[in-house]
Amino acid sequence: MNLETWAKTIFSVYRYLPKLADSIDKIFEMKAIFSNNISGANFSTNNTLNIASSLLELTERKKALINLKVLAHKIFKNIDKMEAKTLILRFIDNFTIERIADMLNISSRTVYRKINDGLKSSALFLHTNGFDIPKLEELTQSEKWIRDLCLENEKRGEGVTITTERFRAIYNSYKKVGVELQSSIS
């Protein structure tokens, strides 16, 4: 993987980050609300220590998502404005090259060039600010789905769209942190 692929991945997941952060908040709230009803057969797995550990894990995962969003903002703020605009339209808003060309009143070839230049500028920003590949892997270590998307981006060369089905699977990976707690309550 290279930094351009990582930048493309960060932009591709950007629009899902607020929804996922909100989902984590809801899961966190449910876990906290029901944590005072711990009893029965699952008591040993749903004790205070385990509940606190799962809440900490959710907090760390949310922090990683927020950090990715902030990183995307910093990249867009520090690269050429037209490059940033084309990257946003392509990878975050998921518009086609032709649609972007129409919207910006430029040729499709110019859109391709701006996207390519924008990804290079983004990679340079990541590199000069200490976000090499090991650092990005560390930042997303609890978010396997992001690393999987990055590998897909590398193979396909295009930004990857997250389907509704895939989003549900990602959401369920957050819910699994608290499954034992909820099953002991019901």
Backbone bond lengths (Angstrom), bond angles and torsions (degrees), N, CA, C in turn:
res aa  C-N    CA-C-N  psi(-1)  N-CA   C-N-CA  omega(-1)  CA-C   N-CA-C  phi
1 M - - - 1.453 - - 1.518 109.45 -
2 N 1.322 115.02 152.79 1.448 119.07 176.62 1.533 109.34 -125.75
3 L 1.313 115.97 173.40 1.469 119.90 -176.14 1.526 112.87 -68.67
4 E 1.322 117.56 -28.08 1.474 119.25 175.63 1.531 110.30 -64.95
5 T 1.312 116.31 -40.41 1.465 120.66 177.77 1.517 110.32 -65.32
6 W 1.326 117.10 -40.12 1.462 120.33 177.39 1.526 110.38 -63.75
7 A 1.330 117.29 -42.80 1.467 120.28 178.94 1.534 109.80 -60.55
8 K 1.318 116.62 -46.37 1.467 121.74 179.07 1.533 110.16 -58.38
9 T 1.320 116.60 -40.74 1.467 121.02 179.78 1.525 110.89 -67.04
10 I 1.312 117.07 -44.56 1.473 120.67 178.55 1.520 109.73 -58.38
11 F 1.332 116.97 -43.21 1.465 120.34 179.90 1.532 111.35 -68.44
12 S 1.330 116.48 -37.00 1.464 120.73 -178.67 1.527 112.52 -66.91
13 V 1.338 117.49 -32.41 1.472 120.20 -179.31 1.525 112.48 -91.81
14 Y 1.312 116.65 -10.04 1.471 121.66 -173.48 1.532 113.39 -50.74
15 R 1.324 117.08 -48.36 1.468 119.18 -173.73 1.523 112.88 -68.88
16 Y 1.316 118.09 -16.43 1.464 121.69 179.89 1.531 112.45 -91.27
17 L 1.319 116.91 -15.18 1.465 120.25 -174.30 1.530 113.47 -60.68
18 P 1.345 119.93 -45.02 1.479 118.45 178.69 1.533 112.70 -62.16
19 K 1.330 117.77 -40.86 1.470 120.50 178.96 1.522 110.75 -62.10
20 L 1.316 115.92 -42.37 1.458 119.61 -179.46 1.525 111.11 -68.91
21 A 1.321 117.42 -39.27 1.467 120.35 177.14 1.529 110.36 -63.14
22 D 1.330 117.68 -41.45 1.467 121.16 176.57 1.524 110.74 -63.64
23 S 1.313 116.62 -39.96 1.466 120.20 178.61 1.526 110.56 -63.01
24 I 1.315 116.11 -41.88 1.466 119.63 177.69 1.523 109.61 -61.17
25 D 1.327 117.63 -42.35 1.466 120.52 178.16 1.522 111.77 -58.78
26 K 1.335 116.86 -42.78 1.466 120.67 -179.94 1.523 111.31 -66.26
27 I 1.323 116.67 -42.39 1.461 120.76 177.94 1.522 109.60 -63.48
28 F 1.321 115.73 -43.75 1.466 121.90 178.98 1.523 109.81 -58.38
29 E 1.324 116.24 -46.99 1.462 121.34 -179.04 1.531 110.81 -61.56
30 M 1.319 116.81 -44.74 1.469 120.23 179.50 1.528 110.90 -62.54
31 K 1.294 116.46 -42.49 1.463 120.12 179.16 1.524 110.15 -63.03
32 A 1.315 116.38 -42.06 1.463 120.27 -179.85 1.528 111.27 -66.89
33 I 1.319 116.74 -42.63 1.474 120.86 -178.71 1.528 110.74 -62.66
34 F 1.325 116.04 -45.69 1.455 119.37 -175.07 1.528 113.83 -86.79
35 S 1.300 118.24 -0.70 1.460 120.03 -177.60 1.521 112.85 -68.27
36 N 1.332 118.75 -17.96 1.461 119.60 179.77 1.533 111.94 -86.11
37 N 1.351 118.21 -2.45 1.466 122.39 179.30 1.523 111.91 -106.95
38 I 1.287 117.51 40.52 1.458 120.98 -176.68 1.526 109.02 -88.20
39 S 1.320 115.14 120.29 1.458 120.08 176.70 1.518 108.29 -166.42
40 G 1.297 116.00 176.42 1.452 120.51 173.38 1.515 113.56 84.31
41 A 1.326 113.06 -158.03 1.461 121.10 -172.75 1.522 113.35 -63.30
42 N 1.324 118.17 -30.01 1.465 120.76 -176.75 1.524 113.09 -93.60
43 F 1.331 116.39 14.33 1.463 119.08 -177.19 1.523 112.06 -57.98
44 S 1.327 117.21 -40.93 1.463 119.36 -176.43 1.526 111.98 -66.55
45 T 1.344 118.13 -28.93 1.461 119.59 178.58 1.523 112.11 -92.01
46 N 1.321 117.19 -15.32 1.469 120.78 -178.65 1.522 111.97 -116.63
47 N 1.307 115.94 40.78 1.455 118.52 176.72 1.527 109.41 -81.63
48 T 1.292 115.91 174.78 1.466 121.47 -175.60 1.524 112.04 -57.19
49 L 1.312 117.01 -40.71 1.464 120.65 -179.41 1.529 110.93 -63.23
50 N 1.324 117.31 -45.48 1.466 120.21 -179.48 1.525 111.64 -66.74
51 I 1.303 116.38 -39.88 1.472 119.64 177.67 1.520 110.13 -63.80
52 A 1.329 116.69 -45.80 1.465 120.39 178.80 1.520 110.78 -61.48
53 S 1.322 117.06 -39.64 1.466 120.61 178.76 1.525 111.36 -63.30
54 S 1.329 116.74 -42.85 1.466 118.41 179.98 1.523 110.94 -68.71
55 L 1.331 117.79 -34.80 1.469 120.27 176.56 1.525 110.66 -66.39
56 L 1.316 116.75 -38.30 1.466 120.21 176.54 1.521 111.04 -65.62
57 E 1.331 117.05 -40.22 1.464 120.30 178.31 1.527 110.77 -61.99
58 L 1.330 116.33 -43.97 1.471 119.64 177.57 1.524 110.97 -61.89
59 T 1.321 116.48 -40.43 1.469 120.90 178.98 1.525 110.95 -62.26
60 E 1.323 116.88 -43.41 1.464 120.98 178.97 1.527 111.30 -64.54
61 R 1.318 116.11 -40.09 1.461 119.60 179.39 1.526 110.81 -66.47
62 K 1.321 116.60 -39.74 1.469 119.63 177.72 1.532 109.64 -65.57
63 K 1.311 116.84 -40.59 1.466 120.81 178.31 1.528 111.17 -59.00
64 A 1.318 116.99 -40.55 1.471 121.01 178.39 1.525 110.50 -62.52
65 L 1.335 117.22 -42.34 1.467 121.02 179.10 1.525 111.16 -64.19
66 I 1.325 115.84 -43.54 1.471 120.11 179.05 1.521 110.02 -63.21
67 N 1.332 116.95 -42.05 1.465 120.38 179.56 1.525 111.84 -62.39
68 L 1.327 117.17 -37.19 1.468 119.82 176.51 1.527 111.03 -65.49
69 K 1.311 116.87 -40.39 1.467 120.32 179.31 1.535 110.34 -64.72
70 V 1.308 116.53 -44.24 1.470 120.82 178.49 1.526 110.16 -63.07
71 L 1.319 116.53 -40.37 1.464 120.69 178.63 1.529 110.67 -62.04
72 A 1.310 117.08 -43.46 1.473 120.46 177.21 1.527 110.47 -60.00
73 H 1.323 117.19 -43.99 1.478 120.63 178.27 1.521 110.88 -59.58
74 K 1.326 116.26 -43.90 1.472 119.95 -179.91 1.526 111.17 -63.29
75 I 1.320 116.51 -40.95 1.464 119.86 178.58 1.528 109.24 -60.77
76 F 1.330 117.09 -51.42 1.467 120.57 -177.57 1.522 112.03 -60.80
77 K 1.314 116.03 -34.37 1.468 120.20 -179.58 1.534 111.82 -71.42
78 N 1.327 116.39 -25.14 1.466 119.87 -172.26 1.518 115.38 -108.21
79 I 1.319 118.07 6.09 1.465 119.52 175.78 1.533 108.47 -114.31
80 D 1.316 115.96 170.95 1.453 122.27 178.31 1.536 109.92 -51.91
81 K 1.318 116.82 135.39 1.474 121.68 -174.78 1.532 112.70 -61.29
82 M 1.327 117.98 -39.94 1.462 120.23 179.22 1.529 110.52 -68.67
83 E 1.326 117.28 -37.74 1.459 120.44 175.53 1.528 110.04 -62.86
84 A 1.324 116.34 -44.71 1.470 120.63 179.08 1.525 110.58 -60.79
85 K 1.319 116.17 -43.45 1.469 120.24 -179.16 1.526 111.05 -62.03
86 T 1.324 117.18 -43.96 1.469 119.20 -179.68 1.527 111.43 -68.18
87 L 1.322 117.59 -36.70 1.462 120.52 177.01 1.532 110.96 -64.34
88 I 1.306 115.98 -42.72 1.476 120.51 178.93 1.524 110.47 -63.06
89 L 1.322 116.11 -47.54 1.463 119.55 -179.14 1.530 111.61 -63.39
90 R 1.320 116.68 -37.79 1.468 120.06 -176.24 1.524 112.75 -78.61
91 F 1.326 117.12 -51.91 1.463 120.11 -169.97 1.526 114.25 -95.50
92 I 1.295 118.10 -29.74 1.465 120.11 179.99 1.525 110.49 -92.99
93 D 1.331 116.30 -49.32 1.466 119.86 -179.55 1.528 112.55 -84.38
94 N 1.338 116.37 -13.01 1.468 123.32 174.21 1.537 114.07 63.82
95 F 1.327 117.14 35.36 1.460 120.93 176.29 1.523 110.12 -81.63
96 T 1.315 116.11 153.43 1.462 120.87 176.09 1.528 109.28 -74.06
97 I 1.317 115.24 163.22 1.461 121.33 177.92 1.534 109.69 -58.83
98 E 1.319 115.85 -44.61 1.473 120.38 -178.81 1.525 111.47 -62.43
99 R 1.314 116.64 -41.64 1.469 120.66 179.88 1.526 110.50 -65.18
100 I 1.311 116.72 -41.37 1.470 121.08 178.22 1.522 109.64 -62.55
101 A 1.327 116.60 -44.33 1.467 120.95 178.74 1.528 110.15 -58.10
102 D 1.323 117.21 -45.13 1.468 120.95 177.76 1.521 111.65 -62.40
103 M 1.330 116.38 -44.90 1.467 121.00 -177.87 1.524 112.15 -62.69
104 L 1.337 116.01 -39.95 1.465 120.67 -175.66 1.526 113.05 -95.57
105 N 1.346 114.97 -2.03 1.468 120.59 -179.95 1.534 111.96 57.19
106 I 1.335 114.06 46.68 1.463 121.20 176.98 1.535 107.11 -133.33
107 S 1.317 116.91 168.82 1.470 120.44 -179.40 1.532 110.44 -76.28
108 S 1.312 115.63 158.42 1.469 120.95 176.44 1.528 110.28 -60.04
109 R 1.319 115.42 -38.60 1.471 119.71 179.32 1.529 110.62 -61.32
110 T 1.327 117.17 -40.16 1.473 120.89 177.98 1.529 110.09 -65.11
111 V 1.321 117.18 -37.69 1.474 120.40 177.40 1.526 109.32 -61.80
112 Y 1.331 117.25 -48.55 1.469 120.42 177.99 1.529 110.69 -56.07
113 R 1.328 116.12 -45.65 1.457 120.42 -179.30 1.528 111.62 -63.25
114 K 1.336 116.97 -43.53 1.475 121.09 179.97 1.532 110.61 -64.43
115 I 1.329 116.81 -39.93 1.469 119.81 177.99 1.523 109.66 -64.56
116 N 1.329 116.88 -46.73 1.459 120.96 179.37 1.531 111.19 -61.01
117 D 1.334 116.38 -46.68 1.469 120.47 178.05 1.529 110.89 -63.56
118 G 1.337 116.26 -39.42 1.467 120.64 179.59 1.520 112.04 -64.37
119 L 1.318 116.76 -39.06 1.468 119.75 177.65 1.528 110.74 -68.02
120 K 1.333 116.58 -37.84 1.467 119.37 176.02 1.525 110.88 -65.33
121 S 1.339 116.93 -42.97 1.471 121.05 177.86 1.525 110.54 -63.43
122 S 1.321 116.32 -39.28 1.473 120.80 178.95 1.521 110.67 -64.93
123 A 1.332 116.42 -42.94 1.462 120.94 178.34 1.531 110.48 -62.98
124 L 1.323 116.17 -40.79 1.469 120.09 177.60 1.526 110.43 -63.44
125 F 1.331 116.96 -42.57 1.465 120.60 177.20 1.530 110.31 -59.68
126 L 1.327 116.46 -47.17 1.465 119.85 179.81 1.530 110.20 -58.74
127 H 1.325 116.30 -47.54 1.467 121.07 -178.31 1.524 112.02 -61.81
128 T 1.327 116.95 -48.73 1.475 119.74 -176.16 1.524 112.41 -70.95
129 N 1.322 117.24 -15.23 1.466 120.40 179.05 1.529 112.70 -106.10
130 G 1.331 115.83 17.56 1.454 120.75 172.19 1.524 115.21 82.37
131 F 1.326 116.93 12.50 1.460 120.08 178.62 1.527 109.61 -98.55
132 D 1.342 114.48 73.68 1.450 118.56 174.46 1.531 108.38 -82.03
133 I 1.307 117.37 179.40 1.465 120.89 -175.59 1.537 112.02 -60.95
134 P 1.337 119.59 -45.09 1.472 118.17 177.67 1.545 112.53 -60.29
135 K 1.318 117.11 -37.16 1.471 120.42 179.23 1.534 110.24 -66.16
136 L 1.330 117.67 -42.32 1.464 121.01 179.05 1.530 110.73 -67.40
137 E 1.322 117.30 -37.15 1.464 120.37 176.20 1.521 110.53 -65.51
138 E 1.321 116.50 -38.89 1.470 120.50 176.76 1.532 110.52 -65.07
139 L 1.319 116.46 -43.42 1.463 121.54 179.78 1.526 111.43 -59.97
140 T 1.326 116.83 -33.35 1.467 120.98 -176.27 1.533 112.49 -108.91
141 Q 1.321 117.48 18.85 1.466 119.68 -174.75 1.524 112.87 -59.07
142 S 1.322 118.81 -32.71 1.472 120.34 179.14 1.529 111.49 -88.91
143 E 1.320 116.25 -1.30 1.476 121.21 -178.49 1.520 109.95 -115.53
144 K 1.328 115.40 71.73 1.460 121.41 -178.16 1.528 111.45 -56.35
145 W 1.313 116.85 -34.29 1.467 120.67 -178.65 1.519 111.47 -61.68
146 I 1.333 118.12 -32.39 1.468 120.91 178.70 1.526 109.34 -71.55
147 R 1.314 117.09 -43.19 1.465 119.75 177.98 1.534 110.71 -64.34
148 D 1.345 116.43 -36.99 1.471 119.95 176.06 1.530 111.01 -62.75
149 L 1.335 116.66 -42.43 1.469 120.54 177.10 1.528 110.98 -62.70
150 C 1.311 116.31 -37.71 1.456 120.38 179.16 1.531 110.12 -62.71
151 L 1.313 116.34 -42.63 1.471 119.99 176.90 1.524 110.83 -63.66
152 E 1.327 117.00 -40.15 1.474 120.50 176.51 1.524 111.17 -62.74
153 N 1.333 116.10 -43.39 1.472 120.28 177.70 1.515 110.75 -59.28
154 E 1.324 115.85 -40.04 1.463 119.81 -179.67 1.527 110.71 -64.70
155 K 1.331 116.56 -41.77 1.463 120.53 -179.25 1.522 112.28 -70.29
156 R 1.321 116.74 -43.86 1.463 121.24 -173.76 1.518 113.15 -84.57
157 G 1.327 116.35 -30.11 1.457 119.51 -177.94 1.519 113.58 82.09
158 E 1.302 118.08 -8.77 1.467 123.66 179.14 1.516 108.77 -113.66
159 G 1.306 116.28 163.48 1.458 120.10 173.23 1.520 109.66 -67.68
160 V 1.299 116.79 143.34 1.453 122.09 -178.05 1.524 108.92 -96.41
161 T 1.332 115.65 131.48 1.454 121.23 176.51 1.521 108.67 -91.01
162 I 1.308 116.47 136.67 1.459 120.98 178.51 1.524 108.13 -91.54
163 T 1.319 115.77 117.28 1.464 120.98 179.63 1.529 109.58 -75.39
164 T 1.323 115.97 166.33 1.464 121.05 177.53 1.522 110.18 -59.65
165 E 1.317 116.24 -42.22 1.465 121.05 179.41 1.530 111.38 -61.37
166 R 1.318 115.31 -43.61 1.463 119.47 179.49 1.522 111.20 -67.58
167 F 1.335 116.49 -38.21 1.459 120.10 178.18 1.534 109.87 -61.24
168 R 1.333 116.71 -42.10 1.475 120.24 178.46 1.525 110.70 -60.83
169 A 1.314 116.65 -40.95 1.466 120.15 179.12 1.530 110.76 -64.07
170 I 1.320 116.21 -39.20 1.465 120.31 177.62 1.528 109.57 -64.95
171 Y 1.328 115.89 -47.16 1.460 121.20 178.57 1.529 110.22 -57.69
172 N 1.326 117.04 -43.52 1.460 120.45 -179.53 1.521 112.32 -64.53
173 S 1.325 117.64 -26.60 1.466 119.41 176.66 1.528 110.75 -65.99
174 Y 1.334 117.06 -28.67 1.458 120.87 175.68 1.531 109.94 -77.45
175 K 1.324 115.86 -39.63 1.463 119.73 -179.54 1.523 111.42 -64.65
176 K 1.334 117.95 -32.49 1.462 121.25 -177.54 1.517 112.18 -60.63
177 V 1.306 117.04 -24.04 1.459 120.48 178.54 1.530 109.81 -60.05
178 G 1.340 117.27 -27.81 1.462 120.09 -176.92 1.506 115.34 -119.05
179 V 1.331 118.58 16.19 1.465 120.70 -176.05 1.529 111.94 -61.25
180 E 1.338 117.51 -44.25 1.456 119.58 -176.98 1.528 111.24 -60.70
181 L 1.320 115.68 -39.33 1.460 120.19 -179.79 1.524 110.26 -62.91
182 Q 1.324 117.70 -48.04 1.450 120.63 -177.02 1.529 110.66 -67.43
183 S 1.317 118.75 -37.12 1.465 120.03 -178.85 1.524 111.15 -69.33
184 S 1.307 118.43 -28.28 1.459 119.88 179.33 1.520 111.55 -76.21
185 I 1.316 116.78 -20.41 1.462 121.51 -178.80 1.517 110.50 -84.37
186 S 1.355 117.62 -36.86 1.455 119.90 -175.45 1.506 113.22 -77.90
